[in-house]
Each structure stands twice: as structure tokens, then as C-alpha cells.
Amino acid sequence: MTDAELINDTDRASRRSSFTISLSNQTAEIQMRAIITEIRRMLTNFTLIEPNPTVRFKQVNTSSLDITVAFFVLTPDMDEYLALQEEVNFEILKIMKANNASFATPTSTVFYQFNYCSLQSQYIFGSMKKKIEFSTARLYTLFYKQILINLMLICMGNMAYASLGVSVANSNWTNASTWSFSGVNRLPNCSDSIRIGSSNTVTVNSQVDYTACSGPMIIYVYGILEFTNGNKLDLPCGSVVFIMSGGLIKKSTAGGGSSTLISICGVTEWKAGDGPLSGVDTLGSATTLPVELINFEADKVDGAVKLTWSTATEVNNEYFTIERSNDGKHFGELEKITGAGNSSFSNTYSMHDNDPLEGVSYYRLS
């Protein structure tokens, strides 16, 4: 027997749907206003959606204009809930097309300096030039990832870096022994990605506030993230919480209310009064791809550029697209690489650009 609380999803009277629509920065104000109005009107036409859905222009990102959408679906049936979400998505596509608007494309870019030189020069200055180029490549990897996409990033060398932390114990969020970052027990920090394992329960038993962080945090809930009464997890702007299959967010004791919550950028994304939230679901901006990217690097190999990247987890990831540019603005597709679909294990990918541009090249992973 177990003393864990049992949650029967079929007892739910309603299910929450929350997502972000990210539009291109080229979208005009009149288009934004029309899209928001039409989505709000469209949602009110569904009899299974509670009145007064939330549709708001949430924030301006470097690479997108974000509209947040949230509503409750009045059904305990998961298939009916997913069918309605599907119809809502189709309607949103129609609204976007009718308003001649484009979605923003989340991307990750790596800068690489490729110099053509003689075999003699390569031999004499090879080791020094290689070191400088690597440093430059990693510097720009950090720069462009921060601007264009909210993904977990590990930078090499002596730079500051964000890491992936995994739960290793059933304990409180604020206990360093709860977490392991590459074998080091420490507390989660700004820009970290966090994974709560399927066999772990992590408890927020105090006010945990990351709102002063300049970079987002990504949380993957495979196990249980629970809250004691009145405590909060306040995350910085751009953060996202993925509740994976089998994952659960809940209050540790009976009762609801609005003081026990998860907020992102000052907006309450979940509160105890909403009831337990099980996967698959998402809190926060859908601009963040459901891919934990460990690294994205460039290496010169025999006159070519080898691009290598690794992921920690992937969710519904059909493929990656590699693009190249000589100015960082206009990109052309080089190749598509098949993704792992759904994976909770590390995967490593690579491709070769056998005809690199002379001078500066920008490589983008999307």
C-alpha cells in the first residue's frame, strides 16, 4: 500500500488549456488586434469552453510577438478534450491566414569563422587558429541562443553556463541534495533546465522566486511537483514548464485557493484552485521548443565545417533544419536531419558542410 494521493483524471469537471501563439515581429498592430479579437470570438463559439477565455498580447520577445491563450474545457473525457483542442488549432490557422500573418520560427544560431589558407599556413598556425576559432564560435553560440530561442545551453571553457539539473531524491526544492548538476549537488539557478524524474516527488515548501533572473528556466515534470499551502514558484519571463506523460503538478494537501501557484513573468499559469494538473500539458510560452538542447557547435574538419548538436530530451520532434547565411539575416536551407520524435535519452546529431562560405558563416538550427 502507499500513502501517496491518488488522482483520478476522469473525475475532473474541466480541463485547462494554455498555450502561446508567437507571431512574426513583422506583424502590424492592426493585425495583432484583429487576431486577438477573432480568436476570442472563436473560442466563445465552442459550447464546451467556459465563458471569458483569456486571449492577450502577452509580451514582445526579440524574435516574436506573443499572444497568450488560456481557457477551460468542460469535459472529463480526454479524447473529447484533445478533439476540441485540435479544432481550436485549425481555427487559429484559418484566422492567421485570413489576416495574412506569419508565425515566428524559433531558431538557434551558431557563428563560425572559416578562413581559407595554404596547407603550410594551416600546419604552422593550425593549433593557435583552431583555438581562436573555437572560442569565437562558442561565444556567438551563447549570444544567438540567448536572443533567438529559450533552450537549455551548456557553454564550454571559462564562460558562465546554464546546466541541466535532475532530481535525485524525494525532497524539497530548496535542498541542494534534491538535485544533481553533472554530479554536483546544488540548487537550481537562473537559466537552468530542470528535470523531475518519474520516481521523484519534489516539494515547494517555501516561496521560491526567480523573477530577478535575466534568462528563462525550463522545467520538465516526469514525476510529481507538489506545493505546500500558500507557497509559490515564481519563474522568469520566457520560462516554460512541460508536464510530461505521467507527470503531475498538485497541492500536497487538500483544498484549492489562489495563493499556492506557479507564475511566469508575473502571470499565474497554475494555482491550486485549478486542481491537479497532469501530463501531457504545458505552462508558459510555447515559443520554447520541447527540446532540451545540450550544445550546438562547429568544428573545422579537412576543409569542411562539421556541425554537432546534442539533445537531452525531445517531444514530438520530427526533424531539425540546418540553415546557413553569410550575413546572419538571410538564411538558406542546407539539410534536414531526422529527429528522435519522443525521447527521454540523450541523442547526438551531426552534419558536414563540405562547401563552406569564405569568411564568416552563420549556421542556424531550427
N, C-alpha and C positions, 0 to 999 in steps of 0.2 A: 504494500500500500504506500501511497505518497501523500504528503500534506500539501502538495502544490495545488494551486487553484485551477480548476478545470473550466475551460471556456468552450461553450457550445455555440459556434457561429450561427447555427440555424435559428437560435433564439433572438437574434438581432432583429429589431423592427426596421432598422435602416442601416445603410452603409454609406460611408463618406467617400467622396471622390474629390481629389485635389491635384491640380497639375498647373504647369506654367506653359503658356504659349509664347515662344520667343520669335519676334519679328525682326526683319532686317532693319538696320539703322537707317536705311533709305526710306522707311515708311513715313509718310507725311502725317501731320496731326489730324487732318480731316479723315484720313483712312483709319487711324487708330480709334478715333471717336466712333466712326461708323461700325467698325468691327466689334468694339466693346458693346455697343447698343444692340447690334444684331445677335451676338452670342447670348446676351442676357435675355433678349426676347425669345430666342430659340429654346433656351433652357426652360423658360416658363411654360412653353407649349407641351412639355412632357408631363403627363399626369403623375408619373412615378417620382418626379423630382419635387422636393419640398419647395414651398414658395420662398422668394427672396434669395436666389443663389448669388454668390459673390463673384463678380467679374470686374476687376480693377486693373488699371495701369500701375503696376507694382514698382518698377524701377527701370532706370536706364543703365545698362551694362556697356562695357567697352565694345562688345560685338553684337549686342542685341537690345531690343526694347521688349520688356517682359510684361505680359498680361497674366495675372493670377486668376485662376478659376477654381471655385470650391462649391460643392453642393452635396446634399444628402439624397440618396436614392431609397425610396420607401419600399424596400423588399428585403426579406431574409434570404432569398434564393440567389446563390452566387451566379448561376447561369443567366438568370434574368438581369442581374446587376451588370455582368460583363456585356450582355447583348445591348443594354441601354448605353453603356459607355461606348460601344462600337458605333451606335447610331449617332451619338453626340460627336464623335470624331469625324464621321462622314459629313455631318452638317457643318462642322467647323471648316473642313476643307472647301466646302461649297462657298461659305462666307468669305474665306480668304481669296478664292478665285474670283468671286463677284466683285471684290474690292481691289483686285489687281495687286494683291500684297504677297510678299515672299517671306518664308520662314528664314530665320537666322540659321547658319550652319556652324555648329561647334567644331572648332579645329584646334590642332596643336601644331606648332611650327618649330622647326629646328633650323638654325642658321649654320651654314658650313662654308668655310673659305677653302677653295680648291685652287692651288697655284700650279700652273704648268711650268716645268723647269727641266733642265737636261739631266740625264742619268748621273753625270758627275756631280752636279749640284745636289741632287737628291741624296747621293751617297755621302757627301761631305756634311751637309746640313740637315740630313734626314731626321735625326733624333731630336734636335732642337726645334725644327719646324713642326714636327709632329706634336710635340708638347704644346707649343703655342696654339696650333690649330685646335687641338682638343679643348684647351681652356676656353678659347673663343666660342667653339661650338656649344659647350655646356653653359656658358654664360647666356647665350642667346636662347638656348632651350628653356632656361629658367625664365627669362624675360617674356618670351612669347607665350609660354604656357600660362603664366600668371594673367596675361591680358586676355587671351582668347578662349581659355577653357578652364573649368574648375575640376581638375583631376589631381589625384594624389601624385606627387612628384618627389623623386629622390635625385638630388644633385650630387655630383662627385667632388672630390678634392676637399678644400677647406671652406667651401661655401656653406651658408646656412641651408638646412634642408628640412623638408617635411617627410614624415615616415608613416608606415603602416603599423598600427598597433593592434594586437589581437588579445582578446580576453583569455586568461589562463586560470581563472578562479571564479567561484560564485561569491562575489563580494561587492563592496561599494565602489561607485565610480571614482571617488576621491582617494582610494587606496592605491598606492603605486604598485603593490603586489598583484592587483587585479589585471594589470596589463603587461604585455611583453612587446617591446620595440626592438626587433632583431636581437632578442636575448637580454635586453636591458629593461628592467622594471622601472617605469616612470609614469607620470600622469600624462594624459593626452594634452596636447598643446595646440596653438594656432596652426592652421593649415594641415593638421594631421588627418589621415584617414583611419577610421576605427572599425574593427570587425568584432562583433559579439558572437561568439561561436554557438553552435546549435546545442551544446551541452551546458552552456553557462547562463546564469542569471546575474545581471549587473543592476545594482540598485542605486538610484539617485536619491540620497537621503539628506541632501543639503542644497543650497542654492548654487548651481554651477553656471557661471556666467563667462562666456567667451566673446561677448559683443564688442570688446575693445580690439579684437583681432582684425588685422587688415586682410587676411586671407581666409577663404572658406574652409569648412570642415566637412568631411564625408563620413557618414556612419552607415554601416551595413549590419542589420539586425537579423542574424540567423537563429539566435536563441531568444532570451527574454530581456527586455529593458523595462524595468519597473521603477515606480516612483512612490516614495512615502508621502503622506499627506502634506500638501502645501508646498512641495519642493518643485523646482523648475530646472530645465536645461535650456539656457539661452544661447543660441548659436549665431555666429556672424553672418553677414549678408552673403548670399551665394551658396550657402551650405545646403546640403540635401541629406535626408535620411531615407535609405532604402530598407523597407521591411520585406525580407526575402521569404520564400516559401518555408513555412514552419516557424517564422519569426513572430514575435508578439511584443507590443507595447501596451502597458497597463499600469493601473494603480495597484500598489501592493496590498491595500486594504479595501474594504467595501466602501461604497459611496462615490459620488462624482465631484461636481463643482468645477470652478474655473481657475482655481489658484494652483492646481497641480498641472503642469503643462510643458510643452516643447514650443519654443518660439524661434523663428529665423528672421533676422533683420528687424526685430521688434514686432513681428506679426505672429500671433498664436496659430500654430499649424495643427496642434493636437492638445486637447485638455481632457482631464479625467471624466468630465461630463459627457464627452463623446463616446465613452465606453472603450473597452479593449480594442486595439487595432492590430489585426493580424495580416500576414502577407498573403498575396503579394500586394504591396501598396507603397506609396512614396509621399514623403513630406518635403516640401521645398520646391526649388526650381528644377523643372525638367530640362533646363539648359545643360545641366551637368549630365554627361553621358553615364549610363550604368556600366562603366568600365573602370576598374581600378588600374590606372596606368602607372607602372613602376618606373620606367625610364623610356627615353626616345633619344637615340644617339646616332652620330655619324662617324664613320671611320674610313680613311683612305686605304684602299687595298689594290695594289697593282694597277694604278691608273684609274680606278673606278672609285665610287663612293658606296660604301656599304651602310645601309640604314638598318638599325636594330632596335626593336622595342619589345617590352615585356608587360604582361598584364597579370594582376593578382586574381581578379575575378572578372567575368563577363556575363551580361544579362541580355539575351536576345540580340546578340551581336553577329550579324550575318557576314559583314566584311569590313576591312579597313581600306581607305583610299589614300594612296600616296600621290602628292602633287608637288610640282617644282616651279620656282619662279626666279627671275634674275633681279627683281626689284622689291620683292616682298608684298606686292599688291596684286599682280596679275599671275594667276597660277594655272598650270595645265596638268592634266592627269597623267601620271606615269604608269601606275599599275593598281589593280585591286587585289588584295590579299584576303583569302577566306578567313573569317573569324571562327572562334570556338563555339559560337551560339550561346549556350549557357554553361558556364564553368566556374567552379569554386576553387580551381587549382591554377597555379602559375603556368602561363604559356609564353613562349618566346617566338618572335617573328623576325624575319629579315628579308631584305631585297637589295639588289645591286643596281645602281645607276651606272651603266657601263659607258655612257657618253655624257659625262658631267659638263656643265657650262664652265666656260673660262671665267675666272674671277669669283664673284660672290654668288652663291646659290642659296635659296631658301627652300627647305623641304617642309611640307605640311602633311600631317597625319590627321585624317578625319574619318 
